[in-house]
Amino acid sequence: MSFSENLLRTNNPTQPSEYFEYIKILVDDLVRVTPDFKAYVFGSVANKTSTEDSDLDILFLFPNTADIKEIRRKFFSTKTKLHFETDLVFQTEAQFENPESLFDQTVSEAMVEVYPNWKF
């Protein structure tokens, strides 16, 4: 199966290694908007418990000075269309580090960095 055929398939990836190309595509799409961020995979893909019903969860973490609204607008207007569910979270470092953030409390222990230092 060619790379382009793989992107258009209707079956969701099931193994964490099968998500590699999709993660890279999304990160590359965002790098074209701004290279100043960190990206982390979390959820079942990071925990290596994904199934065919799993989505791909990625946290994009930006400096506090970033205009998240503008970055999201540019990213979603040009991002590659994938044929499975994704949960893409855009936050500044301050939002993520907020002690009242339930997201930080539930996700930070099970995150795998994928940009700029690939550890997946």
C-alpha positions as CSV (number, residue, x, y, z in Angstrom):
1,M,0.0,0.0,0.0
2,S,1.5,3.4,-1.0
3,F,1.8,6.2,1.5
4,S,-1.1,8.2,-0.1
5,E,-3.3,5.1,-0.1
6,N,-2.5,4.5,3.5
7,L,-3.6,8.1,4.4
8,L,-6.9,7.6,2.6
9,R,-7.8,4.2,4.1
10,T,-10.9,4.0,6.1
11,N,-9.6,1.7,8.8
12,N,-8.2,3.5,11.8
13,P,-4.6,2.7,12.9
14,T,-4.6,0.3,15.9
15,Q,-0.9,0.1,16.9
16,P,1.0,3.1,18.2
17,S,3.6,2.6,15.5
18,E,0.9,3.0,12.9
19,Y,0.3,6.5,14.1
20,F,3.8,7.6,13.4
21,E,3.2,9.0,9.9
22,Y,0.0,10.7,11.0
23,I,1.6,12.4,13.9
24,K,4.5,13.6,11.6
25,I,2.0,15.0,9.1
26,L,0.1,17.0,11.8
27,V,3.3,18.3,13.3
28,D,4.7,19.3,9.9
29,D,1.4,21.1,9.1
30,L,1.8,23.1,12.3
31,V,5.5,23.8,11.7
32,R,4.4,25.6,8.5
33,V,2.3,27.9,10.7
34,T,4.9,28.4,13.5
35,P,7.9,26.3,14.6
36,D,7.7,27.6,18.1
37,F,5.8,24.9,20.0
38,K,6.2,21.5,21.6
39,A,3.9,18.6,20.8
40,Y,3.0,15.6,22.9
41,V,0.9,12.5,22.2
42,F,-1.3,11.5,25.1
43,G,-4.1,9.0,25.7
44,S,-4.3,5.5,24.4
45,V,-1.7,6.0,21.7
46,A,0.9,7.2,24.3
47,N,-0.2,4.5,26.7
48,K,0.1,1.9,23.9
49,T,-3.5,0.7,24.5
50,S,-5.1,2.1,21.3
51,T,-7.7,0.1,19.4
52,E,-9.5,0.6,16.1
53,D,-11.9,2.9,18.0
54,S,-9.2,5.1,19.4
55,D,-8.6,8.7,18.4
56,L,-5.2,10.4,18.2
57,D,-4.7,12.9,21.0
58,I,-2.0,15.6,20.6
59,L,-1.3,18.5,22.9
60,F,0.4,21.5,21.1
61,L,2.1,23.6,23.8
62,F,3.0,27.2,22.9
63,P,4.9,30.0,24.7
64,N,2.7,32.3,26.7
65,T,3.1,35.1,24.1
66,A,1.6,33.0,21.3
67,D,-1.7,34.0,19.7
68,I,-3.4,30.6,20.0
69,K,-6.6,31.7,18.2
70,E,-4.6,32.9,15.2
71,I,-2.4,29.8,15.2
72,R,-5.5,27.5,15.3
73,R,-7.1,29.5,12.5
74,K,-4.1,29.2,10.2
75,F,-3.5,25.5,11.1
76,F,-7.1,24.3,10.5
77,S,-7.3,26.2,7.3
78,T,-4.4,24.3,5.8
79,K,-4.0,21.1,7.7
80,T,-4.0,17.7,6.0
81,K,-7.3,15.9,6.2
82,L,-7.0,12.6,8.0
83,H,-9.7,10.0,7.9
84,F,-10.0,9.1,11.6
85,E,-10.7,11.0,14.8
86,T,-8.1,13.4,16.2
87,D,-8.2,15.4,19.4
88,L,-5.9,18.3,19.0
89,V,-5.4,20.5,22.1
90,F,-3.8,24.0,21.8
91,Q,-2.6,25.6,25.0
92,T,0.0,28.1,26.2
93,E,2.5,27.0,28.8
94,A,0.6,29.0,31.5
95,Q,-2.7,27.4,30.6
96,F,-1.1,23.9,30.9
97,E,0.7,24.7,34.1
98,N,-2.3,26.2,35.8
99,P,-2.8,24.1,39.0
100,E,-6.6,24.2,38.4
101,S,-6.2,22.7,35.0
102,L,-7.8,19.2,35.0
103,F,-6.1,18.6,31.7
104,D,-2.7,19.0,33.2
105,Q,-3.5,16.7,36.1
106,T,-4.8,13.9,34.0
107,V,-2.5,14.0,31.0
108,S,1.0,15.2,32.0
109,E,2.1,11.8,33.4
110,A,1.2,10.0,30.2
111,M,2.6,12.2,27.5
112,V,5.2,11.4,24.9
113,E,7.0,14.3,23.3
114,V,6.9,14.2,19.5
115,Y,8.2,17.7,18.7
116,P,10.8,19.2,18.7
117,N,12.4,16.0,20.3
118,W,10.8,12.9,18.9
119,K,10.5,10.3,21.7
120,F,7.6,8.2,20.4
